[in-house]
């Protein structure tokens, strides 16, 4: 993890740098005795973490954060306990260390960074999973359908038939409502009665597509969009 230290106190910089050297995953790229020089460095280098003092000449720690469009993660290191509440108004600040900083407290701070990273990763994974799932109401039961498994949706009066690799699901809803739930990059309505999974197309001929063993009509108004969405070799 690329890190820098910004502190006008030389001894404080030395202590934090020494602590960082004990952890393989923290790579101190540079240290600064003022925030102005650090801004230039951050704008030209990838920095993941900043150990930042609050009280510094010319530009305070908070002024430094405010000057950045997309600040990296920040661990504040200061001898002033009075700014803790202000500090956590910033999403980028993950901890607040009061000098003199002891090594156990330092470890606790950088561990928080790892926890936040894992929570973010888990959140992204969960969001991806949720995007691949669809729940439908069938006979008063909520049934989960994996969206990539759907190859065809067909309108049947007041119902729709959701066809998957393993099973068909008859659901009381409209084509408009199901269309709103499907990812646009994967599905396309090619006829007022049919929505298809573009990845499942086997063949296209005239005004129809072949999916599995089913020939599905393509309306004249929807054909241009279908052609646009396909990866055609002209």
C-alpha positions in Angstrom: 0.0 0.0 0.0 1.6 3.2 -1.2 1.8 5.7 1.7 3.2 9.1 2.6 3.8 11.0 5.9 3.0 14.7 6.2 4.2 16.3 9.5 6.3 19.4 10.3 7.7 17.5 13.4 10.7 15.5 12.2 10.7 13.2 15.2 7.0 12.4 14.5 7.8 11.5 10.9 10.7 9.3 12.0 8.5 7.4 14.5 5.6 6.8 12.0 8.1 5.7 9.3 9.7 3.3 11.7 6.3 1.8 12.5 5.5 1.4 8.9 8.7 -0.4 8.2 7.6 -3.2 10.5 4.6 -3.9 8.2 5.3 -5.5 4.8 2.1 -4.1 3.2 2.9 -0.4 4.0 5.3 1.2 1.5 6.4 4.7 2.5 7.0 6.5 -0.8 8.0 9.8 0.7 7.8 12.1 3.8 7.0 15.8 3.9 7.4 18.6 6.4 4.6 20.6 4.8 1.3 19.9 3.0 2.0 22.1 -0.1 4.8 19.8 -1.3 2.6 16.8 -0.6 -0.2 18.0 -2.8 2.1 18.1 -5.8 3.3 14.6 -5.0 -0.2 13.2 -4.7 -1.3 14.8 -8.0 1.5 13.0 -9.8 1.7 9.6 -8.0 -0.6 6.9 -6.8 -1.0 7.2 -3.0 -3.3 4.9 -1.0 -2.8 6.2 2.5 -1.6 9.4 4.2 -0.4 9.8 7.7 -1.3 13.5 8.3 -0.6 16.0 11.0 -3.3 18.6 11.6 -1.4 21.7 12.8 1.2 22.7 10.2 2.4 26.0 8.8 0.7 27.5 5.7 -1.7 24.7 5.2 -3.4 22.7 8.0 -4.2 19.0 7.7 -7.9 19.8 7.1 -7.1 22.4 4.5 -4.9 19.8 2.8 -7.8 17.3 2.6 -10.2 20.0 1.3 -7.8 20.9 -1.5 -7.9 17.3 -3.0 -10.6 16.3 -5.4 -10.4 12.6 -4.5 -8.4 12.3 -1.3 -6.8 8.9 -0.4 -7.4 7.3 3.0 -6.2 9.4 5.9 -4.9 8.6 9.3 -4.5 11.8 11.4 -1.5 12.1 13.7 -1.8 15.0 16.1 -1.0 16.2 19.6 -4.4 17.9 19.7 -7.4 15.9 20.9 -9.9 18.6 20.2 -10.5 17.8 16.5 -11.7 14.2 16.8 -15.4 15.0 16.1 -14.4 17.3 13.1 -12.2 14.6 11.7 -14.8 12.0 11.3 -17.0 14.3 9.2 -14.6 13.3 6.4 -15.2 9.9 4.9 -11.6 9.6 3.9 -10.4 9.7 7.5 -10.2 6.3 9.1 -8.6 7.0 12.4 -7.3 9.7 14.7 -4.0 9.1 16.5 -2.9 11.3 19.4 0.9 11.9 19.8 3.0 10.4 21.1 1.7 7.5 19.0 2.3 4.1 20.5 2.9 1.1 18.3 -0.1 -1.0 19.5 -2.4 2.0 18.8 -0.8 2.4 15.4 -1.4 -1.2 14.5 -5.1 -0.8 15.5 -5.4 2.2 13.1 -3.9 0.5 10.1 -6.0 -2.7 10.8 -9.1 -0.5 10.4 -7.9 0.3 6.9 -7.8 -3.4 6.0 -11.3 -4.0 7.6 -12.8 -1.1 5.5 -11.2 -2.5 2.4 -12.7 -6.0 3.0 -16.1 -4.5 3.9 -16.0 -2.5 0.6 -15.0 -5.6 -1.3 -17.7 -7.7 0.3 -20.3 -5.0 -0.4 -19.3 -4.9 -4.1 -19.6 -8.7 -4.3 -23.0 -8.6 -2.6 -24.2 -5.9 -5.0 -23.0 -8.0 -8.0 -24.9 -11.0 -6.7 -28.0 -9.0 -6.1 -27.9 -7.7 -9.7 -27.9 -11.3 -10.9 -31.0 -12.3 -9.0 -34.7 -11.7 -9.5 -37.5 -12.7 -7.1 -40.9 -13.4 -8.5 -44.2 -14.1 -6.7 -45.6 -17.5 -7.7 -48.5 -19.0 -5.7 -47.7 -16.6 -2.7 -44.1 -17.8 -2.7 -41.1 -15.7 -3.6 -39.0 -17.7 -6.0 -35.5 -16.7 -6.9 -34.4 -16.7 -10.5 -30.9 -16.2 -11.7 -31.1 -13.5 -14.3 -28.3 -14.9 -16.6 -30.2 -18.2 -16.8 -33.2 -16.5 -18.4 -33.2 -17.0 -22.2 -36.7 -15.9 -23.1 -39.7 -14.0 -21.6 -43.0 -14.4 -23.4 -46.2 -12.4 -22.7 -49.3 -14.6 -22.0 -52.3 -12.3 -21.5 -52.1 -11.0 -17.9 -49.1 -13.3 -17.3 -45.6 -13.7 -18.5 -43.7 -16.9 -19.0 -40.1 -16.6 -17.8 -38.1 -19.4 -19.5 -34.8 -20.6 -18.0 -32.4 -23.4 -18.6 -34.1 -25.6 -16.0 -37.7 -24.4 -15.6 -40.4 -22.1 -16.8 -42.0 -19.6 -14.4 -45.6 -18.3 -15.0 -45.8 -14.9 -13.2 -48.8 -12.5 -13.0 -47.2 -9.2 -14.1 -46.6 -7.2 -17.2 -43.8 -7.1 -19.8 -43.1 -3.5 -18.9 -42.5 -4.3 -15.2 -40.2 -7.3 -15.9 -38.3 -5.3 -18.5 -37.5 -2.6 -15.9 -35.9 -5.3 -13.7 -33.6 -6.7 -16.4 -30.1 -5.4 -17.3 -30.3 -3.5 -20.5 -27.0 -4.8 -21.7 -28.2 -8.4 -21.6 -31.9 -8.3 -22.6 -33.8 -6.7 -25.4 -37.5 -6.6 -26.2 -37.7 -7.6 -29.9 -41.5 -7.9 -30.1 -44.4 -6.7 -28.0 -44.7 -10.3 -26.8 -41.0 -11.3 -26.4 -37.9 -10.3 -24.5 -34.8 -12.2 -25.3 -31.4 -12.8 -23.7 -29.0 -11.5 -26.4 -26.3 -14.0 -25.3 -28.6 -16.9 -26.1 -29.2 -16.1 -29.8 -28.1 -19.0 -32.1 -29.2 -17.7 -35.4 -31.0 -14.8 -37.1 -32.9 -15.1 -40.3 -35.1 -12.4 -41.9 -37.4 -11.2 -39.1 -36.8 -14.0 -36.5 -34.2 -15.2 -34.1 -33.4 -18.8 -33.0 -33.0 -19.3 -29.3 -32.7 -22.9 -28.1 -35.1 -24.6 -30.4 -37.6 -21.7 -30.5 -38.0 -19.3 -33.4 -39.0 -15.9 -32.1 -40.4 -13.1 -34.3 -38.7 -9.8 -34.5 -41.0 -6.8 -35.1 -40.0 -4.4 -37.9 -39.7 -1.5 -35.4 -37.3 -3.5 -33.0 -35.1 -5.0 -35.7 -32.8 -1.9 -36.0 -32.0 -1.9 -32.3 -31.3 -5.7 -32.4 -28.8 -5.2 -35.2 -27.2 -2.3 -33.4 -26.8 -4.4 -30.2 -25.1 -7.4 -32.0 -21.4 -7.6 -32.6 -21.6 -7.8 -36.4 -18.7 -8.6 -38.7 -19.5 -6.7 -41.9 
